[in-house]
Amino acid sequence: MGEIKSTLELALERTRKMAISDKEKEEIKQKEILRKASSLFHRYMEDRASIDETLREIEKMEEKAGGPAKETLLTLWTDALSLSKENEKCLRGIEALKGPRVKEVIQELRSLFARFREDKEKAKQEIRGQWTQELKKAKIYGSAVEPRVEGSETWEKKIRGLEAPYRVRLEEMKRQLHMAT
């Protein structure tokens, strides 16, 4: 009587003759590098690894994988730079990865983010002042009256106009970081 084969055994028999092409092997390798770099990025950003630990992990990768992993990590860090959130971790990561050749661009980015925060605060105070005056005219005033600017249509419109030139400059600086060799 014949032996009954499992689905796995049948699948293995069929695939034994098949081989993975060099192109497929390279694609698998690239996906693995991307996965490792992405994992390192998230571990660093979530404070589960220091920048030194992250760089050591990259150095441990085989010679062919280290370069693409660094490029992927650089791309993840630069893509994460934003006007609306804290960027210091990304900036320290980029600086650690690229070294002194990006020091000037990093300083410029820090200055750009600081100017944006200042301009944003000025805009908020300006709108708050206007609204406070309007409320006083309507005989609504006192120490408990504090107009809430964030989330209003006026604020959203003002912030979009304020962000536009900063976004353009931020994108230019991201390109500079990628081109720095």
N, C-alpha and C positions, 0 to 999 in steps of 0.2 A: 504494500500500500504506500502511496506517495505521501511525502511530508507536506504539511500545510505551511506556507510561508507567510510571515507577517508583512504588513504593509511596508514597514521600514526595510525589510530584506528585499522586497520587490523594488522599492525605490532605489536602494543602493545598487542592485544589479543593473538597473537601467542607467544610472548615472556613472557607473564605473568607467564606461567608455568615454564619457564626456570629460573634457578638461577645461579649466578656466584659461581664457586667453590672457595675454600680457596686458591688454587694454583693461580688461575686467579686474585683473590683479591691481593695476595702478589705481583704478577708480576706488576699489575697496580700501587701498592704502590711504588715499586722499581723504576718504570719508572718516577713516579711523583718526587721522591727524586732526581733522576738523572737530571730531567728537572730543578728542583729548584737549585740544586748545580751548574749546567751549567750556569743558569741565573746569579747566584751570581758571578761566575767566570768572566763572560763577563762584568758584571756591574763594577766589581773591575778593571779589566784590561783596560777598556775603560774610567776610571776615573769618572764613574757615581756613585761610592760608595767607601767609604774609607774602610780600612781593619777593623776598629772598627765596622762600619755599617754591613759589611759582617759577622763578627763573631757574632754580636747581632742577625742577621737574623737566623743564625744556632742555636743559643741558644733558639730562639723562637719556633723552630720546636719541635714537640713532642719528648719525650725521645727516642723512638724507631727509629725515623728518623734522629736524630742529629748525631749519630755515622756514619751511612752510608753516610750522606751528607758530613761530615768532610773527610771521606776516598775518596769520589768522588772528592771533592775539592782539596785534597792533590794530587791525581792522575792527575788532570787537570793541576795543577801548576807544578808538576815535569815533566810531559810530555811536557810542554811548554818551559822548559829550553833548550836552544840551544846555540851553539857556534857562530851562525851567527846573533844573535839579543841581545837586551838589556834584562837582566834577573832580574834586581833589584826588580821589583814589585813582581815577582814570589817568589823570595827569601824571601822578607819581609812577603809575605802571608804564606809561608811554616813555617817560624820562628814563626809567630803569632799563627798559628794553632798547631804546635808541641811543642812550648816552648823551654826552655833552653837545652833540651836533644839533639837538632839538631844544636846547636850553632857552634860546632866544624866543622860539615860537611858543614854548610852554609859558614863559613870562608874559608874552603878549596875550595869550589865552587867559591867564589869570587876571590880567588887567582888563581885558574885554568883559569877563564875567563880573568883575567888581563894578565897572562902569554901568553895565546893564542893571545890576542890583540897585545901584544908586539912582539911576534914571527911573527905574520902576517904582522905587520908594517916593521919589519926587512926584511922579504922576499920581500915585495913590494919595499923597498929601494934598495935591492940587484938587483932585476930585472931591476928597473929603471936605476941604475948605469951602468949595463951591456949594456942596450939599448942606453944610452947616449953615451957611449964609441964607440959603433958600429956606431951611427949616426955621431960622430966626425970623425971617420975614413972615412966615406962617405962624409965628408966636409959639414955636416949639423949640425950646432950648433948655440948657442946664447941664450939670456935670454928668448926668446919666445918658445924655443924648450923644451917641457916637455912631455916625453913619457907617454902615458896613459896605465897603466899596467892592471887595472881591466877590466875584460871581455875578455882578450886575452887568447889564448889557453895555452900559457906558464904559465900565472897566475893561470888558472883553475887547471892545472896539479900540480903546486907547492902547491896550497892551499889544494887540495885533500890529498896530501902526508903529509902536515903539520897537517891537521885535524885528521887523523886516530888515533894516540895515544891519542889525547885529547878526541875524541869521546868515546873511550874505557873507559877512566877514568871517563868521565861524566856519562856514563851508570852505572858504579860501584857505583858512589856517589848517583845516583837516587835510586838505590836499598837500599843503606844505609838509605836514608831518609824514605823510606817506612817501613823499618824494625825497625826504632827507635820507641820505645813505650813510 
